[in-house]
Amino acid sequence: MLRMIPNAGIFIAGVVVFLLVAWDAFEAIILPRRVTRKFRLTRFYYKLTWISWKAAASLVSPKKRRETFFGFYGPISLLFLIGVWAIGLVISFGMMQYGAGSAISLMGSTPGILTDLYLSGTTFFTLGMGDVVPRSTLARFLVVAESGFGFGFLAAIIGYLPFIYGAFGSRETNITLLDARAGTPPTAGELLRRHSYPHGEEALATLLGDWELWSAELLESHLSYPVLAYFRSQHDNQSWIASLTAILDTCALTIAGIEGACAKQAELTFAISRHAVVDLAQVFSASPHALPHDRLPPEDYLHLRTTLATHGMKLLLTPQADKKLAELRLMYEPYVYALANHLSQTLPPWIPQAKGKDNWQTTAWAQSAGVMQEESVLLHDDHF
């Protein structure tokens, strides 16, 4: 069979390119599980483009503009990845046509590699120009095969994009809801303080149950479609890493020893949340390492305990509780720190750094129109 092909080497190279690109697109779009193979076109693409994007972002001085710049990366990288796949497939069929001897008919010029690529492009995108016609049986087979594959590829992409944005919207829902429950950015201390009202423990247990489910969904969606990790939240002071870290902090405090708290639900939420950050760190090759500074220094820990005690929620004051908290923190903090570094995001503190307003309490429209005074808020809220 290969002896009948004029340029068998180029034809085989085209087949190899096709298989590499098609399999990579299959793993990224259709295969609903993590791919552990190290060499992947998509992995190389994101590694190269993300490094370049972060380098360009470092040249943007204002923090807000820099965050906006980072926010463009997820959607743009996804569109360009689809383009890379399409170009690779077009080139592969063009190489096969050229390897088959450029068995095509056209008016006014001589067949060659550029004409083969043109035929491949018009066939892949099902344009059907008709000015270049295959002559041999193999050339006709390649045109039919590429036409069908191009149609299926475009159909898969049409189904792929809505799912990606649906998963993104589902992820952001709980992050937005956390704003009024844990402050902006969310912190474990504020989350616990705001649930110190009567029957607040039941509400906290429900919230942690919701985040147990959210963490499981995050794990499944972001392992199957890692591009979702690069999608930024709607507000610059919110992120999925910060929110997940705040929940892990809350669970660690609860497990380590808050009297009367929902420790069992906290253990369940901690388990799946920690599972998510560890697996995602592995996906992005973000090796865990020690934090450059303590996120909960002794003075902040004392302040946290005092504030919670003031609101009727007490931490166990025992060396065993402190040791347990340190052990739990060591199980996830190196991983969330590695992920935050990789994605150029910041981790939240344990307690609010300064008194401020939540996102729901602020609006540029109201301030500019004089509807809301700077000192007034809709709900009086004493922060840490």
C-alpha positions in Angstrom: 0.0 0.0 0.0 2.7 2.5 1.0 4.6 1.7 -2.3 1.7 3.1 -4.2 2.0 6.5 -2.4 4.6 8.8 -4.0 5.8 10.5 -0.8 5.1 7.8 1.8 7.3 9.5 4.5 5.3 12.8 4.3 2.1 10.8 4.2 3.0 8.9 7.4 4.1 12.1 9.1 0.7 13.6 8.3 -1.0 10.6 9.8 1.1 10.9 13.0 0.3 14.6 13.3 -3.4 13.8 12.8 -3.3 11.1 15.5 -1.5 13.3 18.0 -3.8 16.3 17.5 -7.0 14.2 17.4 -6.1 12.3 20.5 -5.2 15.4 22.4 -8.5 17.0 21.5 -10.3 13.8 22.5 -8.6 13.8 25.9 -9.4 17.5 26.5 -13.0 17.6 25.3 -14.6 14.1 25.4 -12.6 12.1 28.0 -14.2 12.8 31.4 -11.2 12.0 33.5 -7.7 13.2 34.4 -4.9 12.4 31.9 -1.7 11.4 33.7 0.5 11.2 30.6 3.2 13.9 30.8 3.6 14.6 27.1 0.4 16.3 25.8 0.0 19.0 23.3 -2.5 20.8 25.5 -0.2 20.6 28.6 2.7 22.0 26.6 0.4 24.8 25.1 -0.8 25.9 28.5 2.6 25.8 30.1 4.1 27.9 27.3 1.3 30.4 27.1 0.7 30.8 30.8 4.4 31.6 31.5 4.3 34.2 28.7 1.0 35.6 30.0 2.3 36.0 33.5 5.5 37.7 32.3 3.4 40.2 30.3 1.1 40.7 33.4 4.1 41.6 35.5 4.6 44.7 33.3 1.1 45.9 34.3 1.5 48.1 37.4 -2.1 48.8 38.7 -3.4 45.8 40.5 -6.9 46.1 39.1 -5.7 46.2 35.6 -3.4 43.3 36.2 -6.3 41.2 37.5 -8.3 42.2 34.5 -5.5 41.1 32.3 -5.3 37.8 34.0 -9.1 37.5 33.6 -8.7 37.5 29.8 -6.3 34.5 29.8 -8.8 31.7 30.4 -11.3 32.4 27.6 -8.6 33.6 25.2 -6.4 30.5 25.8 -9.4 28.3 25.2 -10.2 29.9 21.9 -6.6 29.8 20.8 -6.3 26.1 21.8 -9.2 25.3 19.6 -7.5 27.2 16.8 -4.3 25.2 17.4 -6.1 21.9 17.1 -7.9 23.1 13.9 -4.6 24.2 12.3 -2.9 21.0 13.3 -5.7 18.9 11.7 -5.7 21.0 8.5 -1.9 20.6 8.2 -2.1 16.9 8.8 -4.6 16.3 6.0 -2.6 18.7 3.8 0.5 16.6 4.4 -1.4 13.4 3.6 -2.7 15.0 0.3 0.8 16.1 -0.6 2.2 12.7 0.4 -0.4 11.0 -1.8 1.1 12.9 -4.8 -1.1 16.1 -4.8 -3.7 14.2 -7.0 -5.9 17.2 -7.5 -7.2 19.2 -10.4 -7.2 23.0 -10.5 -7.3 25.7 -13.1 -4.3 28.0 -13.9 -1.6 26.7 -11.5 0.4 23.7 -10.6 -0.5 21.5 -7.6 1.8 21.8 -4.6 1.9 21.8 -0.8 0.1 25.2 -0.6 -2.7 23.9 -2.8 -3.0 20.8 -0.7 -3.2 22.9 2.5 -5.9 25.1 0.8 -7.9 22.0 -0.1 -7.5 20.7 3.4 -8.7 23.9 4.9 -11.8 24.3 2.8 -12.7 20.7 3.3 -12.1 20.7 7.1 -14.3 23.7 7.6 -16.9 22.3 5.1 -16.8 25.3 2.9 -17.0 23.3 -0.3 -15.4 25.9 -2.6 -15.1 23.4 -5.5 -12.2 25.1 -7.3 -9.8 22.3 -6.3 -11.0 18.7 -7.0 -9.4 15.4 -6.0 -8.5 13.0 -8.8 -7.3 9.8 -7.3 -9.2 7.3 -5.1 -7.0 8.1 -2.1 -7.3 11.8 -2.5 -11.1 11.5 -2.6 -11.1 9.3 0.5 -9.0 11.9 2.3 -11.4 14.7 1.4 -14.5 12.7 2.5 -12.7 11.6 5.8 -11.6 15.2 6.5 -15.0 16.6 5.8 -16.7 14.2 8.2 -14.0 14.7 10.8 -14.2 18.5 10.5 -18.0 18.4 11.0 -17.7 16.2 14.1 -14.9 18.4 15.5 -16.9 21.6 15.1 -19.9 19.9 16.7 -17.9 18.7 19.6 -16.5 22.3 20.1 -20.1 23.7 20.1 -21.0 21.2 22.9 -17.7 21.8 24.7 -17.9 25.6 25.3 -21.4 25.7 26.9 -20.3 23.0 29.4 -17.2 24.9 30.3 -19.1 28.1 31.0 -21.8 26.1 32.8 -19.2 24.6 35.1 -17.7 28.0 35.6 -21.1 29.5 36.6 -21.8 26.6 38.9 -18.4 27.1 40.6 -19.0 30.9 41.1 -22.4 30.6 42.7 -21.2 29.4 46.1 -18.2 31.8 45.9 -20.7 34.7 45.5 -22.9 33.4 48.3 -19.9 33.3 50.6 -19.5 37.1 50.4 -22.3 37.8 53.0 -21.3 34.8 55.1 -17.5 35.2 55.4 -16.7 38.7 54.2 -14.6 39.9 51.3 -12.1 38.4 50.9 -13.5 35.4 52.9 -11.8 34.5 56.1 -12.4 31.7 58.6 -12.6 34.0 61.5 -15.3 36.1 59.9 -17.2 33.1 58.8 -17.3 31.6 62.3 -18.1 35.0 63.9 -21.1 35.6 61.6 -22.5 32.2 62.6 -22.3 32.8 66.3 -26.0 33.8 66.6 -28.6 31.4 68.1 -28.9 28.3 66.0 -25.9 29.5 63.9 -24.3 26.1 64.4 -27.0 24.5 62.3 -26.6 27.1 59.6 -22.8 26.5 59.7 -23.3 22.8 59.3 -25.5 23.4 56.3 -23.0 25.7 54.7 -20.2 23.3 55.2 -22.4 20.6 53.7 -22.9 22.8 50.6 -19.2 23.3 50.3 -18.5 19.6 50.6 -20.6 19.1 47.5 -19.0 22.2 45.9 -15.5 20.8 46.5 -16.5 17.5 44.9 -17.9 19.2 41.9 -14.7 21.4 41.7 -12.6 18.3 41.8 -14.5 16.5 39.0 -14.8 19.5 36.7 -11.3 20.9 37.1 -9.6 17.5 36.8 -11.4 16.8 33.6 -11.1 20.4 32.3 -8.1 22.1 33.9 -8.6 25.3 31.8 -11.4 26.2 34.3 -8.8 26.9 37.0 -7.6 29.9 34.9 -11.0 31.5 34.8 -11.1 34.4 37.2 -14.1 35.3 39.4 -16.3 38.3 38.7 -14.7 40.4 41.5 -11.0 41.0 41.9 -11.2 40.3 45.6 -12.8 36.8 45.1 -11.3 33.6 43.8 -12.0 29.9 44.0 -8.6 29.3 45.7 -9.3 32.0 48.4 -12.8 30.7 49.0 -11.6 27.1 49.3 -8.8 28.1 51.6 -11.2 29.9 53.9 -13.4 26.8 54.1 -10.4 24.6 54.9 -9.4 27.1 57.6 -12.8 27.0 59.0 -12.9 23.2 59.0 -9.5 23.0 60.6 -10.5 25.4 63.4 -13.8 23.5 64.0 -12.1 20.1 64.1 -9.2 21.3 66.3 -11.6 22.4 69.0 -14.6 24.8 68.9 -16.9 23.8 71.7 -20.3 22.7 70.5 -19.4 23.1 66.8 -20.3 20.7 63.9 -17.1 18.8 64.0 -18.3 15.8 62.0 -19.5 17.8 59.0 -16.3 19.8 59.2 -14.3 16.6 59.0 -16.2 15.5 55.8 -15.9 18.9 54.2 -12.2 19.1 55.1 -11.5 15.6 53.6 -13.0 16.4 50.1 -11.6 19.9 50.0 -8.1 18.8 50.9 -8.5 16.0 48.3 -9.4 18.7 45.7 -6.4 20.9 46.4 -3.9 18.0 46.5 -5.1 16.6 43.2 -5.2 20.0 41.4 -1.7 20.8 42.6 -0.6 17.6 41.0 -2.4 18.4 37.7 -0.6 21.7 37.5 2.7 20.3 38.7 2.6 22.8 41.6 4.8 21.0 44.1 3.9 21.8 47.8 6.4 23.9 49.8 6.5 25.8 53.0 4.9 29.2 53.1 7.2 32.2 53.4 5.3 33.5 56.4 2.9 32.1 59.0 -0.7 32.8 58.0 -1.8 32.6 61.6 0.8 34.0 63.9 0.4 33.7 67.7 -1.0 37.3 68.1 -3.6 36.7 65.4 -4.5 33.4 66.9 -5.0 35.0 70.3 -7.1 37.8 68.7 -9.2 35.2 66.9 -9.9 33.2 70.1 -10.7 36.4 72.0 -13.1 37.7 69.3 -14.9 34.3 69.0 -15.2 34.1 72.7 -16.8 37.5 72.8 -19.4 36.3 70.4 -20.1 33.2 72.5 -17.9 30.7 70.5 -14.9 29.3 72.3 -11.9 27.5 71.1 -10.4 24.7 73.3 -7.4 26.2 75.1 -5.3 23.0 75.3 -1.9 22.1 73.8 -3.6 19.1 72.1 -6.0 21.5 70.2 -3.1 23.7 69.1 -1.1 20.7 67.9 -4.2 19.3 66.1 -4.7 22.7 64.3 -1.0 22.8 63.3 -1.2 19.3 61.9 -4.4 20.0 59.9 -2.9 23.2 58.5 0.2 21.3 57.3 -2.1 19.0 55.3 -3.4 21.7 53.0 -1.6 25.0 53.3 1.5 24.0 51.3 -0.8 22.8 48.4 -3.1 25.9 48.3 0.0 28.1 48.5 1.6 26.3 45.5 -1.7 26.5 43.5 -2.0 30.2 44.4 1.6 30.9 43.2 1.0 29.0 40.0 -2.2 30.9 39.2 -0.9 34.2 40.4 -3.6 34.5 43.1 -3.4 35.3 46.8 -4.4 33.4 49.9 -6.9 35.0 52.3 -5.9 35.8 55.9 -7.4 34.0 58.8 -9.0 37.2 60.2 -9.9 40.3 58.3 -7.0 42.6 58.0 -9.0 45.8 58.2 -12.6 46.8 58.7 -14.4 47.1 55.4 -17.5 46.4 53.4 -18.6 43.2 51.6 -19.1 43.3 47.9 -22.9 43.4 48.3 -22.6 46.6 50.5 -20.7 48.6 47.9 -21.5 50.0 44.5 -19.8 52.6 42.4 -23.2 53.8 41.0 -24.5 54.6 44.5 -21.4 56.4 45.6 -21.1 58.5 42.4 -24.8 59.4 42.5 -24.8 60.2 46.2 -27.4 57.6 47.0 -25.4 55.9 49.7 -23.1 57.8 52.0 -19.6 56.4 52.6 -20.2 56.0 56.3 -23.6 54.3 56.0 -24.3 50.6 55.2 -27.5 48.7 54.9 -26.6 46.4 57.7 -24.5 47.3 60.7 -21.7 44.7 61.0 -18.9 44.8 63.5 -15.8 43.2 62.0 -12.7 42.0 63.7 
